[in-house]
Amino acid sequence: MVKFFIRVITNGAALYIIPSLLVGFSLESGWRNLLIGALVLAFLNSFIKPILKLVFKPVIWITLGFFNLVINMGLLWTADQLLPQIAIADIKTLFLSSIVIAIANLF
């Protein structure tokens, strides 16, 4: 439970920082929208990501771990589709923002 709470905080921090770094990423202002986005990302990263990593383990090995970035992009795209308060303009923004969120989730 503590690990999930820490993940919510780090995802919230990443969602707070990304719109100032990337022009194509927008998050509606307000702490409530930030909290909802952080909770959805934390849920996806805590429960869905391990399943995807297990299913795609051979592909992750073959690509020397780079397929993890594709998984992160898919999870962020899923959050974008689920939440109307998050808008990602293009694939480049999705790629760069998934890198920022992946770095935040390392902690």
Summary of the structure (lengths in Angstrom):
residues: 107
radius of gyration: 13.3
end to end distance: 15.6
largest distance: 41.9
contacts: 308
relative contact order: 0.20
helix: 78%
strand: 6%
